[in-house]
Amino acid sequence: MSRPKVSRPKVSLVVPVYNQAQYLPICLDSIWFQDYPDLEVILVNDGSTDATAQAIADFERALKDDVVSYASCFDMEQNVIERVEHPRFPQAGRSLRVIEHEQNRGLAPALNTGFAAATGDFCTYVPADDALLPSMITEMVDALQAGADFVYADMAIVDDAGRVVRRFALPDYSFGRCFGDWYLCGVAKLYRTGLHERFGFYDEALLAHDHELFQRFAEGGARFTHIPRVLMNVRDHARREVDIHAPSSWNRLLEESKVLVRRARGHLAAAGLAPQAANSASSGAQACLSPGLAACSDRNTVACRAQAFDGSDGPNILPQGRKEKA
């Protein structure tokens, strides 16, 4: 007796890309070979000036035309190994939509373009130079279906050759730990698309737009959970030095983050909870900055500055007028 097929929620993956032609095919391959059955991929080309457009065209062609073969059996009478050809990419439960920005508008606008077009029950975004492990979406969907609204996992930092530089382990979730202590839990992640309907999209005036949005989710009561396994490879390379990863952006990113920490600790105080003290630099410095921070001699200095601040200084620079619903 055959078992009935169980439908799974559709998952939307937004892939913003700006001048990452070298890495985009690896990213898309990692998405296409997920073991999850229903994926909507929305690729936003944010005004790239390199060979990104050609990389996209090549991938679209490969989806239709590429075949691979494997040895199926040995014919003893003919003394030959028979081979079977099949399409390289799985076709069922996969769709790709490409949206073009004529000019580069930045990461947050590209994300908002993508998520505005998303139709899945759950959603995430994947930087075009990173890659998912094959079971990431399945494991995260299982966590969401168990009752979470937002799930995040650990990552591996890899170099240009694909070698693992280090594991990026995150703490299990508590509001004070992840937001009051400024641990970033939003790189390998999946969440309910309905959170955008309740709390809006990425604030395009901010560099810390992802952390601010996820904190907005948490302050509104979203349930977070952590999968303590590496489910994503985050690539660390010199060409990542754009947008929030550019060295010229670090001070502004730190100032915005101070405001977010102050806001998180105020949220805890209003609830009558004392924020957890920040960990020592030895246990927390690796997790307090974005794993995509470009390698440089000042990284440890910047990390220590980030770990040391107490959220009490700096102007309140978060813009007003974010889209929020009660």
Secondary structure, 3 states (H helix, E strand, C coil): CCCCCCCCCCEEEEEEECCCCCCHHHHHHHHHCCCCCCEEEEEEEECCCCCHHHHHHHHHHHHHHCEEEEEEEEECCCCEEEEEEEECCCCCCEEEEEEEECCCCCHHHHHHHHHHHCCCCEEEECCCCCEECCCHHHHHHHHHHCCCCEEEEEEEEECCCCCEEEEECCCCCCHHHHHHCCCCCCCCEEEECHHHHHHCCCCCCCCCHHHHHHHHHHHCCCCEEEEEEEEEEEECCHHHCCHHHCHHHHHHHHHHHHHHHHHHHHHHHHCCCCCCCCCCHHHHHHHCCCCCCCCCCCHHHHHHHHHHCCCCCCCCCCCCCCCCCC
